[in-house]
Amino acid sequence: MARRAVLIGPPSTHKLLGALPVVAGFCRRLDIAGIIDWACPIRELATLSHGQVIEALIANRLTSPRPLVHVADWARAWAVSEVFGAAPDALNDDRIGRALDALAPVLEQVVGSVGLSAIAAFGLDVSRLHWDMTSISVFGAYPGVDDGFAAPRFGHPKDRRPDLKQIQAGLAVTGDGAIPILHKVYDGGAAEVSQVVTAMESLRTLAGPRQLLMVGDSKLVSYPNLAAMVNAGVDFIAPASKTYVPASTLARCELASATPARSPRTAGGTGSAKTP
């Protein structure tokens, strides 16, 4: 009886795919790796550029977050090398740490460039931007911080943990789709009301020649902030706190007689939207 030859191929490999192609597609469209590599280039002999490492780290955060020491294990279980071209062994915690160290001094520049790329790539309407700050509580002593970086301090934490130090983060999103396009990090003890003007100036740069409407909470309202926004030609909407309008006055207001506030785009560019 004749025997048949049996061809045996290489063993099959099973890896998780999940949302990796979607994440990679957005990273390519925003040119995240290219922007990072331009801001903090690396020598040509490196296995991965800083931009490639950060893209892989973004994918990890958006799919199955791991401590930095376990990101390489995640990359082996997921199709990271196939989708991002990044070998798992090259994503060890030391390499990721060096990429983050290189990114830190130019982070604001990179974030602004990625924001502009998102505006161009997706045709975002940035005539209305929403700005707010939050706190992030941290454990540990933090006796010293490098110059130019936010320092953990005691403050007024949003999570009601006054026993912990905190840092603060400000985030701006578009009214069109709530897409984050700008963020800033602040000392834990920084007064929120004092950060509005610098945020407004950054948002004006992103908005370009468009008439800008800035929407925020009651911390937006102070005499220096309102004066700066009026002088800059920036429209604004924010609730007036009891410091400026007594509660009894607000209680007497009738909703039926209120005038809807419209953004400059819908109001024909007249800039009619103001805080009460």
TORTORSE-903236 format. One record per residue: residue number from 1; residue in one letter; x negated, y negated, z negated of N, C-alpha, C in turn. Coordinates in Angstrom, 3 decimals, always signed. Example, Ala and Ser with C-alpha at 12.3 -4.5 7.8 and 13.67 -1.06 7.14 Angstrom:
num; residuo; nc1; nc2; nc3; cac1; cac2; cac3; cc1; cc2; cc3
1; A; -13.190; +5.690; -7.800; -12.300; +4.500; -7.800; -13.200; +3.300; -7.800
2; S; -12.850; +2.250; -7.080; -13.670; +1.060; -7.140; -12.900; -0.030; -7.870
END
This chain:
num; residuo; nc1; nc2; nc3; cac1; cac2; cac3; cc1; cc2; cc3
1; M; -0.845; +1.189; +0.000; +0.000; +0.000; +0.000; -0.884; -1.243; +0.000
2; A; -0.620; -2.121; +0.972; -1.438; -3.332; +1.096; -1.158; -4.290; -0.060
3; R; -2.251; -4.895; -0.509; -2.111; -5.884; -1.585; -2.044; -7.289; -0.992
4; R; -1.229; -8.109; -1.614; -1.103; -9.504; -1.163; -1.958; -10.421; -2.023
5; A; -2.609; -11.319; -1.350; -3.402; -12.303; -2.097; -2.474; -13.327; -2.740
6; V; -2.722; -13.621; -3.973; -1.924; -14.616; -4.705; -2.771; -15.855; -4.932
7; L; -2.311; -16.950; -4.403; -3.023; -18.217; -4.577; -2.584; -18.867; -5.870
8; I; -3.526; -19.157; -6.712; -3.226; -19.800; -8.002; -3.799; -21.204; -7.981
9; G; -2.949; -22.195; -8.150; -3.387; -23.587; -8.166; -3.883; -24.011; -9.532
10; P; -4.321; -25.225; -9.646; -4.788; -25.731; -10.943; -3.636; -25.758; -11.936
11; P; -3.920; -25.664; -13.211; -2.858; -25.687; -14.219; -2.101; -27.018; -14.178
12; S; -0.807; -26.934; -14.398; +0.007; -28.149; -14.370; -0.226; -28.976; -15.639
13; T; -0.047; -30.267; -15.492; -0.227; -31.187; -16.614; +1.074; -31.935; -16.845
14; H; +1.518; -31.954; -18.052; +2.751; -32.649; -18.385; +2.429; -33.860; -19.255
15; K; +2.849; -35.024; -18.781; +2.635; -36.258; -19.535; +3.931; -37.066; -19.567
16; L; +4.053; -37.879; -20.593; +5.208; -38.764; -20.705; +5.037; -39.942; -19.756
17; L; +6.117; -40.316; -19.104; +6.082; -41.439; -18.176; +6.854; -42.628; -18.747
18; G; +8.095; -42.391; -19.170; +8.890; -43.448; -19.780; +8.963; -44.697; -18.921
19; A; +8.742; -45.836; -19.548; +8.852; -47.129; -18.861; +7.515; -47.625; -18.319
20; L; +6.476; -46.759; -18.305; +5.158; -47.220; -17.860; +5.180; -47.844; -16.462
21; P; +5.856; -47.250; -15.457; +5.863; -47.895; -14.136; +6.510; -49.280; -14.152
22; V; +7.541; -49.435; -14.980; +8.204; -50.743; -15.074; +7.263; -51.764; -15.700
23; V; +6.610; -51.374; -16.802; +5.667; -52.276; -17.471; +4.529; -52.643; -16.523
24; A; +3.995; -51.641; -15.832; +2.899; -51.901; -14.890; +3.347; -52.841; -13.778
25; G; +4.576; -52.658; -13.300; +5.081; -53.530; -12.241; +5.154; -54.984; -12.674
26; F; +5.635; -55.213; -13.884; +5.710; -56.584; -14.393; +4.314; -57.157; -14.632
27; C; +3.398; -56.322; -15.159; +2.028; -56.799; -15.376; +1.379; -57.220; -14.071
28; R; +1.587; -56.430; -13.027; +1.011; -56.776; -11.717; +1.642; -58.052; -11.164
29; R; +2.958; -58.151; -11.315; +3.646; -59.319; -10.761; +3.220; -60.606; -11.458
30; L; +2.950; -60.514; -12.771; +2.513; -61.689; -13.521; +0.996; -61.884; -13.454
31; D; +0.282; -60.896; -12.910; -1.177; -60.941; -12.785; -1.841; -61.114; -14.151
32; I; -1.361; -60.353; -15.131; -1.884; -60.497; -16.485; -3.362; -60.140; -16.550
33; A; -3.742; -59.012; -15.956; -5.151; -58.614; -15.988; -6.026; -59.637; -15.271
34; G; -5.566; -60.130; -14.126; -6.348; -61.111; -13.381; -6.540; -62.404; -14.154
35; I; -5.495; -62.867; -14.834; -5.578; -64.108; -15.614; -6.549; -63.928; -16.777
36; I; -6.460; -62.791; -17.477; -7.353; -62.547; -18.610; -8.796; -62.410; -18.141
37; D; -9.020; -61.685; -17.043; -10.386; -61.486; -16.557; -11.005; -62.788; -16.069
38; W; -10.174; -63.706; -15.573; -10.697; -65.013; -15.172; -11.083; -65.835; -16.398
39; A; -10.279; -65.736; -17.475; -10.528; -66.524; -18.678; -11.668; -65.951; -19.517
40; C; -11.801; -64.635; -19.549; -12.889; -64.006; -20.333; -13.478; -62.850; -19.536
41; P; -14.328; -63.157; -18.575; -14.920; -62.112; -17.721; -15.857; -61.208; -18.512
42; I; -16.125; -60.034; -17.951; -16.993; -59.047; -18.584; -18.011; -58.596; -17.556
43; R; -19.130; -58.055; -18.051; -20.169; -57.620; -17.110; -19.648; -56.502; -16.206
44; E; -20.172; -56.422; -14.999; -19.652; -55.529; -13.975; -19.780; -54.050; -14.331
45; L; -20.720; -53.684; -15.230; -20.950; -52.278; -15.539; -19.894; -51.701; -16.479
46; A; -19.008; -52.505; -17.010; -18.004; -52.024; -17.953; -17.021; -51.077; -17.265
47; T; -16.589; -50.044; -17.998; -15.620; -49.097; -17.455; -14.291; -49.770; -17.172
48; L; -13.828; -50.586; -18.113; -12.585; -51.334; -17.969; -12.841; -52.802; -18.264
49; S; -12.154; -53.673; -17.568; -12.235; -55.093; -17.879; -11.351; -55.391; -19.083
50; H; -11.526; -56.566; -19.675; -10.674; -56.965; -20.794; -9.204; -56.999; -20.359
51; G; -8.969; -57.449; -19.158; -7.595; -57.526; -18.669; -6.947; -56.160; -18.566
52; Q; -7.695; -55.166; -18.097; -7.153; -53.810; -18.000; -6.846; -53.240; -19.382
53; V; -7.718; -53.504; -20.347; -7.499; -53.012; -21.708; -6.239; -53.642; -22.308
54; I; -6.087; -54.953; -22.128; -4.930; -55.641; -22.692; -3.645; -55.185; -22.013
55; E; -3.675; -54.926; -20.710; -2.488; -54.394; -20.038; -2.081; -53.047; -20.627
56; A; -3.061; -52.180; -20.869; -2.750; -50.884; -21.477; -2.199; -51.064; -22.887
57; L; -2.744; -52.029; -23.624; -2.250; -52.285; -24.979; -0.820; -52.820; -24.944
58; I; -0.518; -53.668; -23.973; +0.854; -54.149; -23.792; +1.794; -52.975; -23.538
59; A; +1.355; -52.048; -22.675; +2.179; -50.874; -22.380; +2.424; -50.045; -23.632
60; N; +1.399; -49.926; -24.476; +1.574; -49.187; -25.727; +2.589; -49.873; -26.637
61; R; +2.472; -51.192; -26.761; +3.402; -51.924; -27.634; +4.851; -51.788; -27.151
62; L; +5.038; -51.676; -25.830; +6.391; -51.652; -25.268; +6.963; -50.239; -25.119
63; T; +6.147; -49.224; -25.326; +6.643; -47.858; -25.159; +6.636; -47.079; -26.467
64; S; +5.460; -46.918; -27.048; +5.337; -46.134; -28.280; +4.202; -46.706; -29.117
65; P; +4.451; -47.807; -29.843; +3.376; -48.511; -30.566; +2.588; -47.586; -31.490
66; R; +1.278; -47.732; -31.460; +0.384; -46.960; -32.306; -0.645; -47.891; -32.950
67; P; -1.184; -47.520; -34.108; -2.365; -48.239; -34.626; -3.488; -48.160; -33.599
68; L; -4.358; -49.148; -33.594; -5.404; -49.190; -32.572; -6.238; -47.912; -32.542
69; V; -6.443; -47.299; -33.694; -7.267; -46.093; -33.745; -6.591; -44.908; -33.051
70; H; -5.289; -44.996; -32.816; -4.560; -43.890; -32.181; -4.085; -44.215; -30.758
71; V; -4.479; -45.352; -30.223; -4.044; -45.710; -28.872; -4.604; -44.739; -27.845
72; A; -5.829; -44.274; -28.023; -6.419; -43.317; -27.076; -5.611; -42.020; -27.051
73; D; -5.138; -41.571; -28.223; -4.302; -40.361; -28.265; -2.989; -40.592; -27.522
74; W; -2.425; -41.771; -27.696; -1.205; -42.124; -26.950; -1.472; -42.078; -25.452
75; A; -2.599; -42.622; -25.024; -2.922; -42.660; -23.594; -3.093; -41.264; -23.018
76; R; -3.574; -40.322; -23.832; -3.717; -38.947; -23.347; -2.358; -38.272; -23.170
77; A; -1.418; -38.588; -24.065; -0.094; -37.966; -23.995; +0.794; -38.621; -22.950
78; W; +0.504; -39.861; -22.629; +1.289; -40.597; -21.635; +0.479; -40.723; -20.347
79; A; +1.159; -41.033; -19.261; +0.511; -41.111; -17.947; -0.176; -42.462; -17.743
80; V; -1.007; -42.825; -18.687; -1.678; -44.133; -18.640; -2.749; -44.157; -17.554
81; S; -3.543; -43.106; -17.452; -4.594; -43.098; -16.432; -4.000; -43.099; -15.030
82; E; -2.862; -42.410; -14.843; -2.228; -42.349; -13.523; -1.576; -43.675; -13.147
83; V; -0.988; -44.374; -14.105; -0.243; -45.600; -13.807; -1.136; -46.836; -13.873
84; F; -2.010; -46.898; -14.889; -2.840; -48.082; -15.094; -4.297; -47.884; -14.678
85; G; -4.674; -46.634; -14.358; -6.060; -46.394; -13.979; -7.030; -46.551; -15.125
86; A; -6.545; -46.378; -16.361; -7.383; -46.536; -17.543; -7.591; -45.181; -18.201
87; A; -8.835; -44.717; -18.267; -9.136; -43.438; -18.906; -8.855; -43.535; -20.403
88; P; -8.182; -42.551; -20.983; -7.854; -42.613; -22.414; -9.064; -42.831; -23.308
89; D; -10.193; -42.179; -23.007; -11.377; -42.324; -23.857; -11.907; -43.752; -23.867
90; A; -11.585; -44.531; -22.833; -12.040; -45.923; -22.766; -11.152; -46.858; -23.583
91; L; -10.071; -46.315; -24.156; -9.143; -47.138; -24.947; -9.292; -46.854; -26.435
92; N; -10.524; -46.650; -26.876; -10.759; -46.438; -28.303; -10.612; -47.755; -29.065
93; D; -10.495; -47.678; -30.377; -10.206; -48.872; -31.171; -11.328; -49.903; -31.090
94; D; -12.584; -49.452; -30.914; -13.689; -50.401; -30.789; -13.559; -51.215; -29.504
95; R; -13.215; -50.538; -28.392; -13.087; -51.249; -27.115; -11.898; -52.202; -27.140
96; I; -10.786; -51.779; -27.730; -9.621; -52.659; -27.825; -9.949; -53.863; -28.709
97; G; -10.656; -53.622; -29.809; -11.042; -54.722; -30.688; -11.913; -55.740; -29.985
98; R; -12.853; -55.281; -29.154; -13.710; -56.218; -28.422; -12.905; -57.019; -27.403
99; A; -11.911; -56.380; -26.794; -11.058; -57.113; -25.842; -10.235; -58.172; -26.562
100; L; -9.713; -57.839; -27.729; -8.927; -58.808; -28.497; -9.811; -59.947; -28.997
101; D; -11.032; -59.654; -29.411; -11.958; -60.703; -29.837; -12.279; -61.655; -28.692
102; A; -12.444; -61.097; -27.494; -12.740; -61.941; -26.333; -11.534; -62.794; -25.959
103; L; -10.334; -62.256; -26.146; -9.117; -62.970; -25.772; -8.766; -64.079; -26.754
104; A; -9.087; -63.894; -28.028; -8.644; -64.827; -29.066; -9.011; -66.288; -28.790
105; P; -10.248; -66.626; -28.395; -10.579; -68.045; -28.196; -9.854; -68.691; -27.017
106; V; -9.370; -67.891; -26.070; -8.720; -68.452; -24.879; -7.244; -68.067; -24.819
107; L; -6.691; -67.635; -25.953; -5.334; -67.106; -25.957; -4.320; -68.130; -25.472
108; E; -4.416; -69.372; -25.964; -3.436; -70.384; -25.571; -3.501; -70.656; -24.075
109; Q; -4.705; -70.700; -23.531; -4.875; -70.899; -22.094; -4.258; -69.750; -21.307
110; V; -4.483; -68.514; -21.771; -3.941; -67.344; -21.075; -2.423; -67.327; -21.148
111; V; -1.883; -67.606; -22.333; -0.419; -67.613; -22.488; +0.216; -68.656; -21.574
112; G; -0.380; -69.839; -21.502; +0.151; -70.861; -20.606; +0.104; -70.442; -19.152
113; S; -0.987; -69.791; -18.755; -1.122; -69.345; -17.364; -0.122; -68.243; -17.037
114; V; +0.084; -67.304; -17.974; +1.062; -66.245; -17.748; +2.470; -66.836; -17.699
115; G; +2.727; -67.841; -18.550; +4.026; -68.509; -18.501; +4.282; -69.167; -17.163
116; L; +3.291; -69.868; -16.640; +3.438; -70.498; -15.323; +3.619; -69.447; -14.234
117; S; +2.917; -68.327; -14.371; +3.063; -67.250; -13.401; +4.478; -66.686; -13.427
118; A; +5.060; -66.551; -14.626; +6.431; -66.044; -14.744; +7.428; -67.017; -14.121
119; I; +7.202; -68.311; -14.337; +8.091; -69.324; -13.755; +8.085; -69.219; -12.232
120; A; +6.881; -69.077; -11.666; +6.769; -68.996; -10.209; +7.286; -67.667; -9.671
121; A; +6.951; -66.562; -10.362; +7.301; -65.230; -9.853; +8.799; -64.975; -9.869
122; F; +9.487; -65.472; -10.899; +10.906; -65.162; -11.056; +11.814; -66.360; -10.835
123; G; +11.241; -67.498; -10.424; +12.055; -68.674; -10.145; +12.838; -69.146; -11.352
124; L; +12.204; -69.150; -12.529; +12.912; -69.511; -13.756; +13.238; -71.006; -13.790
125; D; +14.425; -71.308; -14.284; +14.819; -72.693; -14.520; +14.315; -73.092; -15.904
126; V; +13.356; -74.001; -15.954; +12.769; -74.404; -17.234; +13.189; -75.818; -17.613
127; S; +14.342; -76.258; -17.111; +14.839; -77.570; -17.502; +15.423; -77.549; -18.912
128; R; +15.754; -76.341; -19.441; +16.225; -76.219; -20.816; +15.399; -75.152; -21.519
129; L; +14.698; -75.555; -22.576; +13.845; -74.647; -23.315; +14.222; -74.669; -24.794
130; H; +14.295; -73.499; -25.381; +14.654; -73.366; -26.791; +13.396; -73.084; -27.603
131; W; +13.212; -73.841; -28.683; +11.999; -73.732; -29.502; +12.367; -73.461; -30.953
132; D; +11.679; -72.527; -31.569; +11.893; -72.259; -32.995; +10.643; -71.605; -33.562
133; M; +10.535; -71.629; -34.897; +9.405; -71.023; -35.585; +9.901; -69.980; -36.576
134; T; +9.057; -69.002; -36.830; +9.355; -67.991; -37.835; +8.080; -67.699; -38.609
135; S; +8.206; -66.947; -39.683; +7.052; -66.596; -40.511; +6.813; -65.093; -40.456
136; I; +5.555; -64.709; -40.654; +5.166; -63.300; -40.675; +4.375; -63.084; -41.954
137; S; +4.926; -62.348; -42.894; +4.253; -62.098; -44.168; +3.132; -61.080; -43.976
138; V; +2.032; -61.281; -44.708; +0.874; -60.397; -44.589; +0.416; -59.988; -45.991
139; F; -0.172; -58.797; -46.072; -0.738; -58.300; -47.313; -2.248; -58.520; -47.299
140; G; -2.839; -58.744; -48.453; -4.283; -58.919; -48.531; -4.660; -60.283; -49.056
141; A; -5.960; -60.452; -49.352; -6.430; -61.699; -49.970; -6.734; -62.788; -48.946
142; Y; -7.384; -62.422; -47.821; -7.769; -63.394; -46.781; -8.530; -64.580; -47.385
143; P; -9.697; -64.344; -47.962; -10.430; -65.446; -48.599; -10.962; -66.483; -47.612
144; G; -11.164; -66.089; -46.372; -11.679; -67.035; -45.384; -11.218; -66.680; -43.990
145; V; -11.105; -67.694; -43.127; -10.658; -67.510; -41.744; -11.608; -68.268; -40.837
146; D; -11.916; -67.691; -39.685; -12.780; -68.376; -38.723; -12.163; -69.693; -38.294
147; D; -13.026; -70.656; -38.003; -12.552; -71.978; -37.556; -11.721; -71.842; -36.286
148; G; -10.646; -72.586; -36.251; -9.807; -72.606; -35.064; -8.705; -71.570; -35.063
149; F; -8.603; -70.762; -36.121; -7.569; -69.739; -36.185; -6.633; -70.002; -37.366
150; A; -5.394; -69.528; -37.224; -4.389; -69.748; -38.258; -4.801; -69.054; -39.556
151; A; -4.597; -69.747; -40.677; -4.969; -69.212; -41.981; -3.734; -68.755; -42.743
152; P; -3.724; -67.530; -43.250; -2.619; -67.102; -44.110; -2.545; -67.975; -45.358
153; R; -1.366; -68.456; -45.651; -1.138; -69.327; -46.809; +0.209; -68.976; -47.418
154; F; +0.397; -69.397; -48.659; +1.719; -69.307; -49.250; +2.582; -70.428; -48.689
155; G; +3.850; -70.139; -48.448; +4.742; -71.144; -47.880; +6.189; -70.833; -48.212
156; H; +7.055; -71.014; -47.219; +8.481; -70.743; -47.379; +8.866; -69.627; -46.399
157; P; +8.619; -68.366; -46.783; +8.804; -67.248; -45.844; +10.268; -67.017; -45.500
158; K; +10.498; -66.686; -44.231; +11.859; -66.402; -43.779; +12.358; -65.055; -44.300
159; D; +11.433; -64.164; -44.677; +11.857; -62.857; -45.192; +12.003; -62.855; -46.716
160; R; +11.911; -64.042; -47.317; +12.117; -64.212; -48.769; +11.119; -63.388; -49.584
161; R; +9.850; -63.431; -49.158; +8.773; -62.788; -49.910; +7.754; -63.850; -50.321
162; P; +8.105; -64.712; -51.276; +7.176; -65.772; -51.687; +5.921; -65.249; -52.373
163; D; +5.898; -63.959; -52.729; +4.718; -63.378; -53.362; +3.627; -63.053; -52.350
164; L; +3.948; -63.119; -51.045; +2.986; -62.788; -49.997; +2.574; -64.035; -49.226
165; K; +1.326; -64.041; -48.795; +0.901; -65.091; -47.876; +1.546; -64.844; -46.514
166; Q; +1.494; -65.864; -45.667; +2.140; -65.737; -44.367; +1.368; -66.530; -43.321
167; I; +1.592; -66.195; -42.072; +1.263; -67.070; -40.959; +2.577; -67.388; -40.265
168; Q; +2.579; -68.403; -39.414; +3.800; -68.796; -38.731; +3.597; -68.760; -37.224
169; A; +4.669; -68.448; -36.538; +4.618; -68.369; -35.078; +5.755; -69.191; -34.499
170; G; +5.444; -69.971; -33.486; +6.457; -70.723; -32.753; +6.649; -70.099; -31.387
171; L; +7.893; -70.018; -30.941; +8.202; -69.380; -29.665; +9.166; -70.240; -28.876
172; A; +8.874; -70.418; -27.596; +9.771; -71.137; -26.688; +10.275; -70.159; -25.636
173; V; +11.583; -70.159; -25.412; +12.188; -69.307; -24.391; +13.019; -70.169; -23.456
174; T; +13.205; -69.683; -22.253; +13.995; -70.420; -21.274; +15.486; -70.250; -21.569
175; G; +16.251; -71.301; -21.315; +17.698; -71.164; -21.361; +18.169; -70.227; -20.268
176; D; +17.395; -70.130; -19.209; +17.683; -69.249; -18.084; +17.118; -67.861; -18.372
177; G; +17.919; -66.995; -18.987; +17.501; -65.626; -19.225; +16.761; -65.357; -20.519
178; A; +16.542; -66.400; -21.347; +15.848; -66.231; -22.631; +14.492; -65.555; -22.452
179; I; +13.707; -66.010; -21.470; +12.394; -65.436; -21.197; +11.340; -66.198; -21.999
180; P; +10.553; -65.533; -22.858; +9.488; -66.228; -23.601; +8.416; -66.736; -22.643
181; I; +8.087; -68.002; -22.757; +7.057; -68.560; -21.876; +5.960; -69.291; -22.639
182; L; +6.122; -69.456; -23.952; +5.093; -70.161; -24.726; +5.167; -69.715; -26.173
183; H; +4.013; -69.484; -26.782; +3.998; -69.241; -28.223; +2.766; -69.887; -28.829
184; K; +2.875; -70.259; -30.085; +1.762; -70.838; -30.832; +1.747; -70.228; -32.226
185; V; +0.555; -70.148; -32.813; +0.388; -69.611; -34.160; -0.065; -70.743; -35.072
186; Y; +0.510; -70.787; -36.274; +0.238; -71.870; -37.214; -0.155; -71.317; -38.576
187; D; -0.843; -72.155; -39.370; -1.155; -71.793; -40.741; +0.126; -71.482; -41.507
188; G; -0.018; -70.639; -42.517; +1.145; -70.256; -43.301; +1.802; -71.405; -44.025
189; G; +1.027; -72.427; -44.374; +1.588; -73.558; -45.109; +1.958; -74.743; -44.238
190; A; +1.867; -74.605; -42.918; +2.171; -75.728; -42.020; +3.654; -76.070; -42.076
191; A; +3.948; -77.365; -42.165; +5.339; -77.816; -42.186; +5.926; -77.702; -40.786
192; E; +7.056; -77.049; -40.675; +7.658; -76.799; -39.366; +8.003; -78.097; -38.643
193; V; +8.478; -79.076; -39.393; +8.895; -80.331; -38.769; +7.713; -81.059; -38.133
194; S; +6.490; -80.766; -38.608; +5.299; -81.457; -38.098; +4.732; -80.827; -36.832
195; Q; +5.287; -79.717; -36.377; +4.751; -79.021; -35.208; +5.544; -79.300; -33.939
196; V; +6.606; -80.075; -34.056; +7.523; -80.270; -32.926; +6.861; -81.038; -31.787
197; V; +6.109; -82.082; -32.104; +5.562; -82.947; -31.056; +4.554; -82.193; -30.186
198; T; +3.638; -81.423; -30.829; +2.672; -80.670; -30.019; +3.374; -79.610; -29.176
199; A; +4.417; -78.988; -29.731; +5.181; -78.010; -28.948; +5.863; -78.691; -27.770
200; M; +6.441; -79.863; -28.021; +7.116; -80.601; -26.960; +6.146; -80.965; -25.834
201; E; +4.937; -81.364; -26.197; +3.953; -81.738; -25.175; +3.568; -80.520; -24.325
202; S; +3.421; -79.356; -24.958; +3.106; -78.139; -24.206; +4.253; -77.751; -23.277
203; L; +5.480; -77.910; -23.758; +6.641; -77.563; -22.940; +6.793; -78.531; -21.766
204; R; +6.461; -79.781; -21.971; +6.502; -80.748; -20.859; +5.530; -80.332; -19.758
205; T; +4.352; -79.835; -20.158; +3.372; -79.376; -19.171; +3.924; -78.209; -18.366
206; L; +4.586; -77.260; -19.056; +5.164; -76.123; -18.360; +6.307; -76.538; -17.446
207; A; +7.147; -77.474; -17.914; +8.308; -77.888; -17.127; +7.907; -78.683; -15.894
208; G; +6.718; -79.302; -15.938; +6.275; -80.086; -14.791; +7.133; -81.329; -14.591
209; P; +7.485; -81.638; -13.347; +8.246; -82.864; -13.083; +9.726; -82.766; -13.440
210; R; +10.191; -81.583; -13.834; +11.614; -81.426; -14.143; +11.986; -82.204; -15.404
211; Q; +13.216; -82.682; -15.446; +13.732; -83.277; -16.668; +13.922; -82.173; -17.697
212; L; +13.361; -82.344; -18.887; +13.337; -81.287; -19.893; +14.354; -81.551; -20.991
213; L; +15.112; -80.513; -21.330; +15.996; -80.529; -22.494; +15.430; -79.547; -23.503
214; M; +15.070; -80.043; -24.685; +14.497; -79.214; -25.743; +15.568; -78.947; -26.790
215; V; +15.816; -77.674; -27.068; +16.845; -77.269; -28.020; +16.165; -76.631; -29.226
216; G; +16.532; -77.087; -30.421; +15.917; -76.544; -31.630; +16.858; -76.599; -32.808
217; D; +16.333; -76.249; -33.987; +17.146; -76.316; -35.192; +16.947; -77.678; -35.859
218; S; +17.387; -77.801; -37.112; +17.359; -79.099; -37.782; +15.946; -79.626; -38.003
219; K; +14.920; -78.735; -37.944; +13.530; -79.192; -38.119; +13.086; -80.062; -36.943
220; L; +13.832; -80.041; -35.876; +13.508; -80.895; -34.732; +13.726; -82.367; -35.069
221; V; +14.571; -82.622; -36.060; +15.032; -83.983; -36.331; +14.201; -84.636; -37.431
222; S; +13.418; -85.603; -37.044; +12.735; -86.521; -37.950; +12.466; -87.783; -37.129
223; Y; +12.229; -88.888; -37.792; +12.011; -90.117; -37.031; +10.810; -89.994; -36.088
224; P; +9.636; -89.496; -36.553; +8.503; -89.373; -35.619; +8.804; -88.437; -34.442
225; N; +9.512; -87.322; -34.712; +9.816; -86.379; -33.633; +10.748; -86.988; -32.604
226; L; +11.822; -87.624; -33.069; +12.780; -88.207; -32.139; +12.145; -89.357; -31.356
227; A; +11.322; -90.160; -32.036; +10.650; -91.261; -31.338; +9.724; -90.722; -30.254
228; A; +8.988; -89.645; -30.563; +8.068; -89.068; -29.581; +8.828; -88.511; -28.384
229; M; +9.953; -87.839; -28.629; +10.717; -87.260; -27.525; +11.369; -88.346; -26.673
230; V; +11.879; -89.394; -27.308; +12.469; -90.497; -26.545; +11.401; -91.172; -25.688
231; N; +10.233; -91.437; -26.280; +9.158; -92.093; -25.531; +8.645; -91.219; -24.387
232; A; +8.708; -89.887; -24.561; +8.249; -88.972; -23.517; +9.326; -88.698; -22.477
233; G; +10.544; -89.209; -22.690; +11.629; -88.955; -21.750; +12.171; -87.545; -21.824
234; V; +12.031; -86.895; -22.992; +12.522; -85.532; -23.186; +13.873; -85.581; -23.891
235; D; +14.874; -84.944; -23.306; +16.176; -84.851; -23.958; +16.134; -83.759; -25.020
236; F; +17.045; -83.819; -25.960; +17.003; -82.861; -27.060; +18.407; -82.622; -27.616
237; I; +18.590; -81.437; -28.168; +19.789; -81.070; -28.922; +19.325; -80.381; -30.195
238; A; +19.823; -80.851; -31.332; +19.499; -80.244; -32.617; +20.576; -80.611; -33.617
239; P; +20.868; -79.733; -34.564; +21.859; -80.071; -35.585; +21.297; -81.092; -36.568
240; A; +22.095; -82.067; -36.914; +21.680; -83.067; -37.896; +21.939; -82.526; -39.294
241; S; +20.909; -82.496; -40.115; +21.066; -81.981; -41.473; +21.762; -82.999; -42.358
242; K; +22.082; -82.581; -43.590; +22.754; -83.469; -44.543; +21.874; -84.649; -44.930
243; T; +20.564; -84.569; -44.633; +19.676; -85.692; -44.907; +20.068; -86.905; -44.083
244; Y; +20.590; -86.662; -42.874; +20.926; -87.748; -41.961; +22.431; -87.974; -41.853
245; V; +23.199; -86.920; -41.967; +24.657; -87.041; -41.873; +25.281; -86.347; -43.082
246; P; +25.958; -87.080; -43.961; +26.547; -86.454; -45.150; +27.532; -85.345; -44.785
247; A; +27.624; -84.339; -45.651; +28.532; -83.229; -45.403; +29.970; -83.706; -45.287
248; S; +30.323; -84.741; -46.037; +31.695; -85.257; -45.973; +32.005; -85.810; -44.586
249; T; +31.001; -86.421; -43.939; +31.203; -86.944; -42.587; +31.404; -85.795; -41.602
250; L; +30.579; -84.755; -41.710; +30.721; -83.611; -40.821; +32.064; -82.918; -41.029
251; A; +32.527; -82.867; -42.281; +33.799; -82.191; -42.575; +34.976; -82.911; -41.938
252; R; +34.854; -84.236; -41.733; +35.954; -85.006; -41.144; +35.978; -84.928; -39.622
253; C; +34.912; -84.360; -39.001; +34.860; -84.290; -37.544; +35.881; -83.266; -37.029
254; E; +36.568; -83.629; -35.977; +37.552; -82.738; -35.374; +36.955; -82.094; -34.125
255; L; +37.008; -80.784; -34.085; +36.425; -80.057; -32.961; +37.085; -80.440; -31.643
256; A; +38.382; -80.701; -31.688; +39.106; -81.021; -30.455; +38.620; -82.315; -29.816
257; S; +38.059; -83.213; -30.628; +37.607; -84.501; -30.088; +36.117; -84.514; -29.756
258; A; +35.444; -83.376; -29.937; +34.004; -83.316; -29.656; +33.739; -83.370; -28.161
259; T; +32.621; -83.933; -27.786; +32.220; -84.014; -26.380; +31.181; -82.933; -26.089
260; P; +31.436; -82.056; -25.137; +30.450; -81.004; -24.825; +29.119; -81.601; -24.395
261; A; +28.036; -81.047; -24.905; +26.692; -81.475; -24.503; +26.258; -80.654; -23.309
262; R; +25.795; -81.340; -22.272; +25.376; -80.652; -21.052; +23.893; -80.861; -20.831
263; S; +23.260; -79.867; -20.213; +21.840; -79.991; -19.914; +21.658; -81.001; -18.791
264; P; +20.433; -81.544; -18.638; +20.189; -82.501; -17.561; +20.554; -81.960; -16.190
265; R; +20.390; -80.626; -16.003; +20.670; -80.045; -14.681; +22.151; -80.141; -14.362
266; T; +23.014; -79.786; -15.359; +24.449; -79.810; -15.115; +25.015; -81.214; -15.234
267; A; +24.270; -82.076; -15.899; +24.762; -83.437; -16.069; +24.260; -84.378; -14.978
268; G; +23.725; -83.807; -13.918; +23.244; -84.620; -12.812; +21.951; -85.363; -13.124
269; G; +21.186; -84.831; -14.124; +19.898; -85.441; -14.436; +20.032; -86.722; -15.240
270; T; +21.177; -86.957; -15.854; +21.364; -88.202; -16.588; +20.763; -88.142; -17.980
271; G; +20.448; -86.922; -18.464; +19.858; -86.807; -19.785; +20.826; -87.197; -20.885
272; S; +22.087; -86.759; -20.781; +23.104; -87.206; -21.720; +23.121; -86.390; -23.007
273; A; +22.405; -85.279; -23.074; +22.483; -84.422; -24.249; +21.592; -84.957; -25.345
274; K; +22.196; -85.315; -26.469; +21.435; -85.832; -27.607; +21.970; -85.213; -28.893
275; T; +21.158; -85.280; -29.936; +21.658; -84.862; -31.235; +22.630; -85.911; -31.743
276; P; +23.599; -85.549; -32.592; +24.558; -86.528; -33.096; +23.871; -87.681; -33.799
END
